[in-house]
Amino acid sequence: MSKSRPPRDCPIKGCFNRTWASRGLPVCGDCAGDIAHIMSAPDKKRTGELMWEVGVLQRVIERQTQQLLDHKSSAEQPTAKPIRTVPGVVYYLRVGGYIKIGWTADLAKRMRAYSPDTVLLATQPGTRKDEHRLHKMFAAHRTHGREWYAMTPSVMHHIEQVAAQHGTPDPVTFAARPVEVPQPRPVEQIKPRGWTGRRVS
């Protein structure tokens, strides 16, 4: 939440009012109306004092605009995050009756986290951005978690296309012992919030 700036004196000569801070103007409301009237009537003769007022207003606006631009550029620099484009591999696994779509920078190391009955169906070069794009593409087929999908015809057809384009993946070594893989819970096992299991008589 930005802090409201304290009111300042109007910079117009001979004016002792406060600036119109609520409208973001560097002058007071009376002077703003006078200047707007002057600017809207270019055919009228302007005295030296009126021209001086307009010049003051222009200089104040230019100075405040520059200050805002400097503040914005200095505030954006530390928060700017580089786009993550680390090269890696997008992989497609069949684990039980589900498909896992994930990304890794080290495929051999990542595959050791899956049980021996896992099947590596296809791989393709890509980044995390590519993985997220696939997750959005198949969001309607997601079963649980963020990366697990049903073996629907559209998902399997896409995997076949990836395998045809990038070839059969090289053999990998999975874990030597079974690994617990998250599974979706049946609907009847999902209990409502606050359920204690005790029957109220």
Residue pairs with C-beta under 8 A, 6 or more apart in sequence:
4 21
5 21
7 18
7 19
7 21
8 18
8 19
8 21
8 26
9 15
9 16
9 17
9 18
9 19
10 16
10 17
10 18
10 19
10 27
10 28
10 31
11 26
11 27
11 56
11 57
11 60
12 27
12 28
12 31
12 53
12 56
12 57
13 49
13 52
13 53
13 56
15 27
15 28
15 30
15 31
17 28
17 29
17 30
17 31
18 28
19 25
19 26
19 27
19 28
20 27
20 28
20 29
20 32
23 29
23 32
25 32
26 57
26 60
26 61
26 64
27 35
27 57
27 60
31 53
31 57
34 53
35 53
35 54
35 57
38 44
38 46
38 50
38 53
38 54
39 54
46 54
83 129
84 127
84 128
84 129
85 127
85 129
86 105
86 127
86 128
87 105
87 125
87 127
88 103
88 104
88 105
88 125
88 126
88 127
88 128
89 103
89 104
89 105
89 107
89 123
89 124
89 125
89 126
90 101
90 102
90 103
90 123
90 124
90 125
90 126
90 130
90 131
90 134
91 100
91 101
91 102
91 103
91 104
91 107
91 110
91 111
91 120
91 122
91 123
91 169
92 99
92 100
92 101
92 120
92 121
92 122
92 123
92 159
92 162
93 99
93 100
93 102
93 114
93 118
93 119
93 120
93 121
94 100
94 118
94 119
94 121
94 151
95 114
95 115
95 117
95 118
95 119
95 181
96 117
96 181
96 183
97 151
98 143
98 148
98 149
98 150
98 151
99 121
99 148
99 149
99 150
99 151
99 155
99 156
99 159
100 147
100 148
100 149
101 131
101 134
101 135
101 138
101 147
101 149
102 110
102 131
102 147
103 126
103 127
103 128
103 130
103 131
104 110
107 123
107 172
108 172
108 173
111 118
111 120
111 172
111 173
111 174
112 173
112 174
112 175
113 175
113 179
114 174
114 175
114 179
114 181
115 174
115 175
115 177
115 178
115 179
115 181
116 174
116 175
116 176
116 177
116 178
117 178
118 174
120 169
120 172
121 159
121 163
121 169
122 159
122 160
122 162
122 163
122 166
122 169
123 162
123 166
123 169
124 130
124 162
124 165
124 166
125 166
135 142
135 146
135 147
137 158
138 149
138 154
138 155
138 158
141 149
141 150
141 152
141 154
141 155
142 148
142 149
142 150
143 149
143 150
143 184
144 182
144 183
144 184
145 182
148 182
148 184
149 155
163 169
191 197
